[in-house]
Amino acid sequence: MFVGIIAGLQLWGIVTSASPIYAESGTHLARRAQLDNTDIWASDGNGHLAPVANSLSPDGTPAPFDILFTSDGSCTRDSSVSPGGAGLTQARFCNQQTAVAYGPAMKVSPDIDCSGLAACSETHTSSFTTTSSSSISGGVDVPLAFQAIKLTARLSGTRTWTDSSTQTDSFTFTPRPNSKGHMVFFPYMIKACGFVLQSLITYPIPNFPVTETITGYDPVACGYTPLILENGQPDGIYSFCDIVNNIGCGN
């Protein structure tokens, strides 16, 4: 642990002049193959969802496992500070990699039972919200560290951190014969990971150097924010979750 803390301090102490490496994703295929146990459905442009092939047409939008940012080895000094009893508690985040990942599945339609029926369909309007989240440990103050991630994360291009995004969709879908289940939505999330260093800054004597004591360290802290489309709605995929055969429900 202490080796990691020392390495973190060295990264902040030696800031190179090189620019961060950004890699906007190019053409990507087989989004479906990136997530196990999915039965992807997509809009036909007329308000209907229909099953699609194993890959979606590439559209230049980042897809899961696209790498958006890789650190060049330097760390910024952007931080989140909160008043403490004896001084200031400070959390610093060093973003080492940013990528696109899947968020947890969200149920976006009621169950529909097509057992024994040759065909059945469901028309539904759903409204759901994708929210940001974090994975932080190491004895650090989670809200403080999460704020540091939001301030410092490299999201690539002109993207900014979004705490939540709401999508409202009206669609009709026709499940396969003899199936029973519901539609789920897997949001695409931008995942920014790195390490968080928390310290307590005190001022023992006026006009003298401050004292900084390390109070927490998480070598793999991550923050997740929704990947937003140009229309302001969250990006992601629809999948029909067959609850009888557990097909299309995700991992």
BAFI-3210 file (N, C-alpha, C; in Angstrom, 3 decimals, decimal comma, padded with zeros to 6 digits):
// residues 251
n [1|2|3|4|5|6|7|8|9|10|11|12|13|14|15|16|17|18|19|20|21|22|23|24|25|26|27|28|29|30|31|32|33|34|35|36|37|38|39|40|41|42|43|44|45|46|47|48|49|50|51|52|53|54|55|56|57|58|59|60|61|62|63|64|65|66|67|68|69|70|71|72|73|74|75|76|77|78|79|80|81|82|83|84|85|86|87|88|89|90|91|92|93|94|95|96|97|98|99|100|101|102|103|104|105|106|107|108|109|110|111|112|113|114|115|116|117|118|119|120|121|122|123|124|125|126|127|128|129|130|131|132|133|134|135|136|137|138|139|140|141|142|143|144|145|146|147|148|149|150|151|152|153|154|155|156|157|158|159|160|161|162|163|164|165|166|167|168|169|170|171|172|173|174|175|176|177|178|179|180|181|182|183|184|185|186|187|188|189|190|191|192|193|194|195|196|197|198|199|200|201|202|203|204|205|206|207|208|209|210|211|212|213|214|215|216|217|218|219|220|221|222|223|224|225|226|227|228|229|230|231|232|233|234|235|236|237|238|239|240|241|242|243|244|245|246|247|248|249|250|251]
n.u [000,828|001,907|003,881|002,360|001,153|003,387|004,192|002,017|002,280|004,670|003,872|002,221|004,071|005,862|005,144|004,682|005,187|003,890|001,025|-002,187|-003,193|-005,578|-008,012|-010,242|-012,910|-013,071|-014,461|-016,605|-017,666|-020,037|-021,429|-023,166|-021,790|-020,194|-021,411|-022,597|-025,341|-027,570|-030,381|-030,706|-032,715|-033,826|-034,883|-037,092|-037,509|-040,114|-041,479|-041,439|-039,897|-037,524|-035,970|-032,423|-029,462|-026,318|-024,521|-024,490|-025,018|-022,113|-021,733|-020,009|-020,263|-018,995|-018,618|-019,206|-016,193|-014,576|-011,698|-011,276|-009,466|-006,083|-003,726|-000,820|001,016|001,209|-000,275|-003,013|-003,463|-005,965|-008,513|-010,795|-011,978|-012,822|-014,010|-012,456|-012,226|-009,693|-008,317|-007,983|-009,537|-008,486|-009,050|-007,529|-007,613|-006,211|-006,527|-006,268|-007,193|-009,849|-012,833|-015,523|-018,340|-020,808|-023,818|-025,909|-028,728|-031,960|-035,373|-037,801|-040,342|-043,605|-044,175|-044,839|-046,823|-046,541|-047,080|-048,181|-049,322|-049,484|-048,701|-048,107|-048,300|-046,912|-047,520|-045,902|-045,056|-042,189|-040,299|-037,221|-034,359|-030,918|-028,218|-025,244|-022,476|-020,252|-017,241|-015,568|-013,088|-010,803|-010,688|-011,241|-013,041|-016,025|-018,033|-016,434|-014,224|-015,565|-016,447|-013,988|-013,299|-015,291|-014,535|-012,051|-011,947|-011,118|-012,966|-012,894|-012,787|-015,346|-016,990|-018,804|-019,182|-022,088|-024,669|-027,162|-029,471|-032,448|-034,648|-037,338|-039,394|-041,615|-042,858|-043,566|-043,482|-043,025|-042,893|-041,180|-042,902|-044,438|-042,882|-041,997|-041,711|-039,912|-038,927|-035,626|-033,185|-029,878|-027,697|-025,077|-022,091|-019,652|-016,607|-014,384|-011,287|-008,785|-006,395|-007,153|-006,064|-006,164|-005,831|-004,942|-004,719|-002,954|-002,289|000,160|001,721|001,292|002,145|004,060|005,235|002,664|001,327|000,949|-000,875|-001,248|-004,326|-005,955|-006,240|-007,006|-006,248|-007,591|-009,973|-013,157|-015,355|-018,608|-020,400|-023,312|-023,288|-023,949|-026,111|-026,298|-028,835|-029,336|-030,189|-029,614|-027,236|-027,410|-028,538|-031,446|-032,898|-034,643|-035,814|-036,195|-037,874|-038,473|-036,674|-034,365|-032,996|-031,431|-031,280|-028,974|-025,748]
n.v [-001,206|001,238|001,612|002,136|004,562|006,223|006,183|007,485|010,042|010,775|010,958|013,204|015,029|015,235|016,620|016,280|018,021|017,020|016,495|015,085|011,849|011,450|009,368|009,242|007,137|005,034|003,345|000,779|-002,555|-005,250|-004,729|-006,178|-008,500|-007,710|-007,943|-010,490|-012,769|-011,343|-010,109|-008,310|-005,545|-003,084|000,206|000,629|003,022|003,717|003,647|001,052|-001,695|-004,111|-007,343|-007,505|-008,132|-009,789|-007,681|-004,132|-001,397|000,514|003,741|005,671|006,497|006,158|002,864|000,182|-000,809|000,681|002,687|005,799|007,506|007,462|007,677|009,778|009,509|011,628|013,643|015,749|018,610|019,177|019,213|018,185|019,865|019,877|021,478|020,689|019,553|020,089|021,193|021,049|018,591|016,825|015,472|013,880|012,999|010,815|010,310|007,451|005,820|006,017|004,631|003,103|001,532|-000,975|-000,196|-001,284|-003,429|-002,087|-002,447|-001,725|-002,090|-003,571|-007,036|-009,400|-012,013|-014,487|-017,117|-020,027|-018,582|-017,637|-015,165|-012,034|-008,697|-005,648|-002,376|000,375|003,082|004,317|005,765|006,462|006,835|007,316|007,224|008,699|007,029|005,491|003,645|003,225|002,842|002,022|003,482|006,161|009,307|008,893|010,617|012,932|011,992|011,158|013,585|014,681|012,983|013,654|016,290|015,998|013,929|012,631|012,838|012,813|014,659|017,093|016,287|016,384|015,847|014,119|013,960|012,710|011,347|011,445|009,398|009,140|006,922|005,740|002,757|-000,131|-003,614|-006,979|-009,885|-013,066|-016,090|-017,963|-016,942|-015,272|-012,352|-009,235|-005,928|-004,708|-002,160|-001,475|000,818|002,814|003,642|006,101|005,297|006,284|005,691|005,424|006,418|007,470|009,836|010,733|013,349|015,124|018,466|020,704|023,682|024,370|026,532|029,974|031,425|029,524|026,547|024,271|021,259|018,038|015,155|011,818|010,230|008,387|006,013|004,845|002,588|001,852|003,531|004,355|006,245|006,613|007,855|008,714|007,983|010,338|011,033|013,078|014,144|014,519|012,373|009,291|006,912|003,475|000,008|-001,923|-004,907|-007,985|-009,599|-012,805|-014,305|-016,893|-018,653|-017,349|-015,723|-013,130|-011,385|-010,280|-010,461]
n.w [000,000|000,882|-000,999|-003,239|-002,455|-002,267|-004,936|-006,040|-004,915|-006,112|-008,775|-008,706|-007,934|-009,995|-012,738|-016,068|-019,207|-021,324|-023,411|-022,492|-023,687|-026,031|-027,460|-029,716|-030,500|-033,366|-036,176|-035,075|-034,373|-033,829|-031,321|-029,814|-029,161|-027,109|-024,685|-022,675|-023,081|-024,375|-026,207|-028,622|-029,558|-031,847|-032,871|-035,640|-036,768|-037,025|-034,657|-033,747|-032,105|-033,055|-033,445|-033,974|-035,995|-035,189|-034,991|-034,717|-036,942|-037,546|-036,166|-035,432|-032,830|-029,539|-028,266|-025,872|-024,255|-025,891|-025,753|-024,366|-023,194|-022,190|-019,658|-019,735|-017,830|-016,118|-013,502|-012,650|-010,484|-009,724|-007,341|-004,731|-002,006|001,439|004,406|007,494|010,961|012,091|010,057|006,551|004,612|001,859|-001,358|-004,033|-007,432|-009,738|-012,972|-014,802|-016,843|-019,211|-020,308|-022,215|-020,838|-019,949|-018,218|-015,430|-016,166|-016,900|-016,269|-018,622|-019,520|-018,947|-017,905|-020,470|-021,613|-023,856|-024,006|-025,552|-027,579|-030,981|-031,842|-030,294|-029,024|-027,625|-026,676|-025,439|-023,276|-021,923|-019,281|-018,085|-015,960|-016,183|-014,036|-012,584|-010,955|-008,509|-007,678|-004,980|-002,481|000,161|002,499|002,123|002,055|000,588|-000,803|-001,075|-002,548|-004,850|-005,836|-006,510|-008,613|-010,489|-011,048|-012,232|-014,103|-017,311|-020,057|-022,754|-025,762|-026,028|-024,018|-020,948|-017,388|-016,423|-014,156|-014,212|-016,620|-018,415|-020,249|-022,494|-024,101|-026,603|-027,733|-029,782|-029,502|-030,620|-029,129|-029,511|-030,490|-027,863|-025,823|-022,717|-020,908|-020,600|-021,750|-021,522|-020,768|-021,461|-020,391|-021,866|-020,298|-019,388|-018,086|-015,750|-014,429|-011,849|-009,351|-005,995|-003,705|-000,405|001,920|004,941|005,573|007,510|009,426|011,257|012,296|011,807|008,659|008,079|006,341|005,316|006,823|005,525|005,779|004,888|004,690|003,485|000,773|-002,405|-004,799|-007,117|-008,064|-009,365|-011,472|-012,863|-015,597|-017,505|-021,027|-023,339|-026,062|-029,080|-029,055|-026,429|-024,921|-023,064|-024,286|-025,413|-025,340|-026,237|-024,974|-025,172|-022,395|-021,692|-019,290|-018,639|-019,878|-019,274|-021,146|-022,851|-020,740|-019,789|-018,092]
ca.u [000,000|002,726|004,558|001,397|000,997|004,603|004,126|001,027|002,871|005,670|003,176|001,771|005,219|006,569|004,124|005,344|004,538|003,233|-000,434|-002,829|-003,457|-006,997|-008,229|-011,647|-013,130|-013,408|-015,483|-016,679|-018,655|-020,419|-021,714|-023,872|-020,824|-019,483|-022,168|-023,158|-026,770|-028,453|-031,228|-030,814|-033,778|-033,568|-036,016|-037,130|-037,785|-041,560|-042,056|-041,425|-038,627|-037,440|-034,666|-031,397|-028,415|-025,307|-023,836|-025,212|-024,272|-021,238|-022,193|-019,004|-020,465|-018,242|-019,346|-018,513|-014,806|-013,764|-010,858|-011,366|-008,324|-005,051|-002,845|000,569|001,869|001,152|-001,529|-003,319|-003,629|-007,362|-008,917|-012,010|-011,594|-013,933|-013,514|-012,350|-012,109|-008,348|-007,706|-008,733|-009,403|-008,381|-008,999|-006,998|-007,868|-005,324|-007,238|-005,299|-007,826|-011,286|-013,369|-016,976|-018,773|-022,245|-024,414|-026,831|-029,978|-033,144|-036,630|-038,474|-041,693|-044,205|-044,053|-045,817|-046,840|-046,972|-047,136|-049,304|-049,844|-048,673|-048,156|-048,683|-047,482|-047,048|-047,218|-045,572|-044,265|-041,352|-039,441|-036,253|-033,239|-029,588|-027,512|-023,826|-022,187|-018,821|-016,717|-014,473|-012,822|-009,499|-010,769|-011,380|-014,383|-016,569|-018,558|-015,328|-013,455|-016,401|-016,400|-012,683|-013,370|-016,112|-013,802|-010,776|-012,034|-010,933|-014,069|-012,573|-013,499|-016,045|-017,946|-018,727|-019,800|-023,535|-025,118|-028,298|-030,079|-033,747|-035,090|-038,735|-039,587|-042,859|-042,521|-044,334|-042,626|-043,720|-042,001|-041,237|-043,969|-044,234|-041,932|-042,571|-040,669|-040,047|-037,816|-034,671|-032,288|-028,530|-027,099|-023,637|-021,531|-018,238|-015,984|-013,085|-010,631|-007,443|-006,282|-007,523|-005,216|-006,808|-004,890|-005,373|-003,792|-003,046|-001,459|000,609|002,204|001,011|003,227|005,008|004,696|001,585|001,610|000,009|-000,837|-002,068|-005,343|-006,673|-005,701|-007,671|-005,482|-008,473|-011,256|-013,806|-016,604|-019,377|-021,347|-024,000|-022,837|-025,092|-026,190|-026,457|-030,190|-029,415|-030,654|-028,543|-027,024|-027,485|-029,209|-032,610|-032,824|-035,820|-035,437|-037,100|-037,700|-038,640|-035,432|-033,236|-032,284|-031,524|-031,383|-027,657|-024,911]
ca.v [000,000|002,436|001,803|002,795|005,947|006,951|006,353|008,524|011,334|011,087|011,377|014,586|015,916|015,370|016,807|016,519|019,010|016,336|016,569|013,793|011,134|011,209|008,495|009,147|005,839|005,028|002,362|-000,361|-003,544|-006,292|-004,266|-007,237|-009,477|-007,184|-008,242|-011,829|-013,025|-010,265|-010,318|-006,884|-005,026|-001,685|000,891|000,631|004,392|003,928|003,386|-000,370|-002,344|-005,405|-007,983|-007,151|-009,123|-009,824|-006,412|-002,939|-000,597|001,489|005,111|006,594|006,759|005,198|001,692|-000,436|-001,239|001,690|003,443|007,212|008,239|006,735|008,663|009,856|009,362|012,799|013,852|017,147|018,943|019,473|018,461|018,564|020,162|020,139|021,906|019,675|020,129|020,572|021,718|020,763|017,253|016,990|014,247|014,082|011,859|010,695|009,534|006,645|005,338|006,234|003,740|002,988|000,268|-001,149|-000,024|-002,380|-003,478|-001,455|-002,922|-000,562|-002,443|-004,611|-008,394|-009,810|-013,473|-014,978|-018,577|-020,625|-017,687|-017,564|-013,805|-011,039|-007,485|-004,733|-000,973|000,892|004,310|004,193|006,889|005,943|007,742|006,741|008,103|008,451|006,249|005,361|002,474|003,839|002,219|002,454|004,345|007,575|009,878|008,590|011,803|013,833|011,385|011,167|014,953|014,841|012,278|014,462|017,495|015,715|012,853|012,929|012,169|012,872|015,657|018,151|015,697|016,822|014,901|014,203|013,205|011,865|011,622|010,779|009,074|008,731|006,252|005,020|001,747|-001,370|-004,749|-008,256|-010,968|-014,318|-016,982|-018,775|-016,332|-014,503|-011,500|-007,785|-005,240|-004,059|-001,207|-001,440|002,103|002,934|004,540|006,436|004,821|006,917|004,999|005,846|006,303|008,612|010,062|011,648|013,853|016,162|019,598|021,521|024,879|024,401|027,859|030,942|031,828|028,440|025,530|023,440|019,843|017,191|013,785|010,913|009,589|007,367|005,754|003,809|002,465|001,654|004,209|004,593|006,977|006,272|008,881|008,264|008,430|011,086|011,241|014,478|014,603|014,696|011,170|008,323|005,874|002,128|-000,990|-002,626|-006,363|-008,646|-010,530|-013,949|-014,699|-018,342|-019,316|-016,499|-015,319|-011,705|-010,614|-009,808|-011,406]
ca.w [000,000|000,994|-002,281|-004,122|-002,029|-002,663|-006,391|-006,298|-004,578|-007,140|-009,991|-008,557|-007,761|-011,272|-013,766|-017,339|-020,068|-022,432|-023,396|-022,315|-024,930|-026,275|-028,603|-030,081|-031,127|-034,779|-036,515|-034,185|-034,786|-032,886|-029,968|-029,101|-028,673|-025,961|-023,476|-022,759|-022,840|-024,806|-027,385|-028,937|-030,400|-032,201|-033,491|-037,109|-037,189|-037,066|-033,344|-033,430|-031,812|-033,715|-033,232|-034,947|-036,187|-034,136|-034,842|-035,117|-037,902|-036,888|-036,367|-034,927|-031,408|-028,733|-027,796|-024,749|-024,365|-026,566|-024,826|-024,697|-022,658|-021,458|-019,033|-020,205|-016,659|-015,250|-012,796|-012,399|-009,077|-009,439|-006,165|-004,047|-000,630|002,343|005,720|008,539|012,287|012,387|008,838|005,341|004,050|000,407|-002,152|-005,383|-008,322|-010,895|-013,997|-015,545|-018,066|-019,381|-021,326|-022,227|-020,249|-019,800|-016,904|-015,108|-016,928|-016,321|-016,840|-019,200|-019,968|-018,099|-018,425|-021,466|-021,679|-025,165|-023,936|-026,262|-028,605|-032,193|-031,909|-029,392|-029,080|-026,504|-026,929|-024,111|-023,130|-020,737|-018,911|-017,125|-015,719|-015,986|-013,103|-012,384|-009,758|-008,251|-006,991|-004,222|-001,189|000,647|003,666|001,774|002,125|-000,738|-001,498|-001,401|-003,634|-006,054|-006,347|-007,151|-009,897|-011,391|-011,440|-012,885|-015,093|-018,733|-020,744|-024,182|-026,554|-025,299|-023,080|-019,564|-016,461|-016,285|-012,983|-014,581|-017,920|-018,507|-021,604|-022,634|-025,382|-026,879|-028,735|-029,873|-029,829|-030,747|-028,692|-030,256|-030,014|-026,653|-024,889|-021,632|-020,351|-020,690|-022,392|-020,620|-021,414|-020,920|-020,766|-022,023|-019,294|-019,469|-016,850|-015,517|-013,317|-011,467|-007,900|-005,168|-002,544|000,523|002,911|005,871|005,522|008,716|009,462|012,648|012,681|010,741|007,749|007,894|005,427|005,843|007,033|004,796|006,273|004,094|005,524|002,731|-000,569|-003,190|-006,043|-008,274|-007,859|-010,649|-011,549|-014,061|-016,009|-018,726|-022,344|-023,863|-027,500|-029,473|-028,723|-024,991|-024,246|-022,823|-025,293|-024,869|-026,173|-025,727|-025,084|-024,621|-021,335|-021,579|-017,888|-018,509|-020,306|-018,886|-022,358|-023,137|-019,494|-019,387|-017,358]
c.u [000,861|003,505|003,645|001,209|002,193|004,607|003,143|001,575|003,900|005,004|002,714|002,942|005,970|005,531|004,810|004,564|003,803|001,719|-001,022|-003,158|-004,948|-007,123|-009,719|-011,858|-013,487|-014,512|-015,447|-017,814|-019,020|-020,609|-022,364|-022,881|-020,096|-020,180|-022,834|-024,667|-027,637|-029,225|-031,603|-031,952|-033,475|-034,784|-035,926|-037,431|-039,265|-042,236|-042,094|-040,004|-038,643|-036,064|-033,692|-030,360|-027,362|-024,532|-024,705|-024,371|-023,400|-021,696|-021,203|-019,159|-019,671|-019,136|-018,564|-017,167|-013,983|-012,971|-010,867|-010,135|-007,376|-004,049|-001,459|001,540|001,862|-000,209|-001,751|-003,441|-005,057|-007,811|-010,247|-011,665|-012,833|-013,381|-013,505|-012,162|-010,760|-007,664|-008,592|-008,468|-009,474|-008,317|-008,516|-007,222|-006,907|-005,995|-006,225|-005,884|-009,314|-011,756|-014,888|-017,352|-020,293|-022,662|-025,357|-028,131|-031,108|-034,395|-037,432|-039,839|-042,274|-043,959|-045,161|-045,693|-047,405|-047,043|-048,387|-049,895|-048,912|-048,024|-048,853|-047,764|-047,794|-046,669|-047,025|-044,791|-043,494|-040,548|-038,497|-035,050|-031,964|-028,784|-026,034|-023,630|-020,676|-018,510|-015,447|-014,333|-011,525|-009,546|-010,892|-012,835|-015,007|-017,153|-017,448|-014,522|-014,246|-016,420|-015,082|-012,669|-014,150|-015,336|-012,637|-010,869|-011,874|-011,974|-013,917|-013,440|-014,125|-017,039|-017,719|-019,470|-021,295|-023,972|-026,291|-028,835|-031,355|-034,142|-036,536|-038,937|-040,978|-042,564|-043,495|-043,369|-043,440|-042,773|-042,165|-042,336|-043,530|-043,184|-042,682|-041,462|-040,962|-038,831|-036,930|-033,781|-030,950|-027,892|-025,598|-023,144|-020,068|-017,634|-014,582|-012,455|-009,221|-007,307|-006,637|-006,599|-005,905|-005,813|-005,534|-004,309|-004,008|-002,042|-000,950|001,036|001,908|002,278|004,314|004,391|003,638|002,064|000,536|000,195|-001,776|-003,038|-006,136|-006,113|-006,476|-006,946|-006,340|-009,846|-011,851|-015,079|-017,279|-020,373|-022,016|-023,358|-024,043|-024,992|-026,374|-027,833|-030,395|-029,882|-029,505|-028,459|-027,096|-028,196|-030,433|-032,401|-034,099|-035,358|-036,507|-036,909|-037,904|-037,330|-034,180|-032,356|-032,499|-031,543|-030,036|-026,919|-025,543]
c.v [001,255|002,704|002,536|004,250|006,782|007,204|007,451|009,899|011,746|011,562|012,823|015,547|016,158|015,430|017,159|017,518|018,360|016,431|015,185|013,170|010,880|010,332|008,394|007,842|005,997|004,017|001,194|-001,269|-004,440|-005,781|-005,380|-008,213|-009,004|-007,524|-009,597|-011,811|-011,797|-010,686|-008,922|-006,591|-003,558|-001,100|000,819|002,019|004,729|003,592|001,932|-000,811|-003,726|-006,011|-007,592|-008,253|-008,993|-008,538|-005,284|-002,154|000,415|002,904|006,132|006,929|005,750|004,074|001,056|-001,042|-000,351|002,447|004,906|007,990|007,279|007,746|008,622|009,774|010,550|012,886|015,336|017,372|019,386|018,623|018,965|018,733|020,408|020,524|020,758|020,345|020,756|021,176|021,447|019,326|017,376|015,625|014,603|012,819|011,915|009,757|008,783|006,049|005,657|005,362|003,769|001,596|000,200|-000,834|-001,187|-002,279|-002,808|-001,981|-001,727|-000,903|-003,443|-005,986|-008,653|-011,313|-013,915|-016,503|-019,097|-019,753|-017,656|-016,201|-012,938|-009,830|-006,599|-003,340|-000,300|002,200|004,203|005,466|006,385|006,878|006,952|007,708|007,730|007,677|006,154|004,033|002,927|003,121|002,794|003,423|005,826|008,011|009,763|009,819|012,770|013,303|011,405|012,558|015,218|014,160|013,106|015,669|017,192|014,717|013,371|012,143|012,173|013,894|016,726|017,587|016,215|015,819|015,175|013,347|012,292|012,294|010,797|010,581|008,620|008,172|005,632|004,021|000,570|-002,492|-006,034|-009,377|-012,218|-015,211|-017,785|-018,205|-015,536|-013,655|-010,032|-007,201|-004,604|-003,130|-001,259|-000,108|001,981|003,982|004,856|006,138|005,413|006,300|005,529|005,671|007,613|008,660|011,097|012,076|014,919|017,247|020,463|022,671|025,056|025,782|028,823|031,307|030,768|027,408|024,672|022,004|019,024|015,748|012,926|010,171|008,514|007,222|004,615|003,709|002,294|002,237|004,535|005,418|006,670|007,393|008,435|008,819|009,058|011,254|012,725|015,026|014,749|013,472|010,178|007,278|004,504|001,201|-001,543|-004,130|-006,953|-009,714|-011,609|-014,545|-016,193|-019,055|-018,526|-016,169|-013,843|-010,810|-010,073|-010,850|-011,798]
c.w [000,000|-000,288|-003,249|-003,767|-002,447|-004,167|-006,755|-006,017|-005,617|-008,418|-009,888|-008,437|-009,050|-012,375|-015,071|-018,159|-021,223|-022,297|-023,164|-023,669|-025,044|-027,514|-028,862|-030,844|-032,596|-035,026|-035,535|-034,640|-033,608|-031,470|-029,147|-028,466|-027,423|-024,644|-023,633|-022,493|-023,136|-026,049|-027,867|-029,912|-030,674|-032,903|-035,009|-037,657|-037,247|-035,734|-032,950|-033,096|-032,435|-033,466|-034,338|-035,011|-035,081|-033,996|-035,320|-036,095|-037,174|-037,187|-035,828|-033,462|-030,600|-028,245|-026,657|-025,128|-025,285|-025,500|-025,264|-024,241|-021,953|-020,943|-019,648|-019,026|-015,736|-014,578|-012,598|-010,903|-008,772|-008,258|-005,630|-002,572|000,215|003,710|006,715|009,893|012,558|011,173|007,649|004,909|002,536|-000,267|-003,551|-006,197|-009,498|-011,892|-014,856|-016,820|-018,045|-020,535|-021,263|-021,718|-020,241|-018,370|-016,641|-015,897|-016,163|-017,027|-017,330|-019,798|-018,984|-018,700|-019,432|-021,645|-023,019|-025,192|-024,643|-027,340|-029,806|-032,326|-030,874|-029,423|-027,885|-026,965|-025,581|-024,218|-021,827|-020,527|-017,836|-017,079|-015,474|-015,131|-013,010|-011,082|-009,584|-007,599|-006,281|-002,880|-000,638|001,808|003,361|001,943|000,739|-001,433|-001,923|-002,578|-004,943|-006,678|-007,060|-008,516|-010,914|-011,917|-012,362|-014,027|-016,518|-019,521|-022,252|-024,901|-025,687|-024,290|-021,671|-018,687|-016,342|-015,102|-013,308|-015,938|-018,036|-019,967|-021,565|-024,030|-025,442|-027,982|-028,662|-030,196|-029,802|-030,354|-029,555|-029,683|-028,791|-025,694|-023,822|-021,012|-020,539|-021,392|-021,324|-021,445|-020,691|-021,324|-020,987|-021,021|-019,634|-018,097|-016,732|-014,274|-013,083|-009,968|-007,218|-003,958|-001,665|001,599|003,780|005,882|006,755|008,641|010,903|013,141|011,538|009,966|007,593|006,948|006,099|006,028|006,332|005,240|005,445|005,009|004,779|001,335|-001,218|-004,532|-007,291|-007,947|-009,228|-010,478|-012,870|-014,355|-017,306|-019,993|-023,039|-025,377|-027,801|-029,120|-027,216|-024,222|-024,059|-023,938|-024,621|-025,823|-025,452|-025,925|-024,509|-023,645|-021,207|-020,191|-017,662|-018,805|-019,946|-020,091|-022,573|-021,925|-019,022|-018,590|-016,025]
res [m|f|v|g|i|i|a|g|l|q|l|w|g|i|v|t|s|a|s|p|i|y|a|e|s|g|t|h|l|a|r|r|a|q|l|d|n|t|d|i|w|a|s|d|g|n|g|h|l|a|p|v|a|n|s|l|s|p|d|g|t|p|a|p|f|d|i|l|f|t|s|d|g|s|c|t|r|d|s|s|v|s|p|g|g|a|g|l|t|q|a|r|f|c|n|q|q|t|a|v|a|y|g|p|a|m|k|v|s|p|d|i|d|c|s|g|l|a|a|c|s|e|t|h|t|s|s|f|t|t|t|s|s|s|s|i|s|g|g|v|d|v|p|l|a|f|q|a|i|k|l|t|a|r|l|s|g|t|r|t|w|t|d|s|s|t|q|t|d|s|f|t|f|t|p|r|p|n|s|k|g|h|m|v|f|f|p|y|m|i|k|a|c|g|f|v|l|q|s|l|i|t|y|p|i|p|n|f|p|v|t|e|t|i|t|g|y|d|p|v|a|c|g|y|t|p|l|i|l|e|n|g|q|p|d|g|i|y|s|f|c|d|i|v|n|n|i|g|c|g|n]
***
